[in-house]
Amino acid sequence: MVNLSPGGIRPVVFLVALDGSSQAEARVYLRSIEQRLREGDFASLHLSITSSVVASTDVVHTLLMRAGIPC
């Protein structure tokens, strides 16, 4: 969530496709972006920043594959 105006709290979402990167590399990348937002030009905004890495947005397919069930 980002508070850009009085009484105006809005979520800001960044979707990044990391071709062939591991989840660990994705986490490192997101932490570097978080740090830049907290300490860079936007530091004075006191943003509340959260991030997450997902293996896939197709939950059913991902669960089946992790369970070893071919789809």
PyMOL commands that set and color helices and strands:
alter all, ss='L'
color gray80, all
select helices_A, chain A and resi 23-39+43-45+59-66
alter helices_A, ss='H'
color red, helices_A
select strands_A, chain A and resi 2-5+8-10
alter strands_A, ss='S'
color yellow, strands_A
deselect
rebuild
show_as cartoon
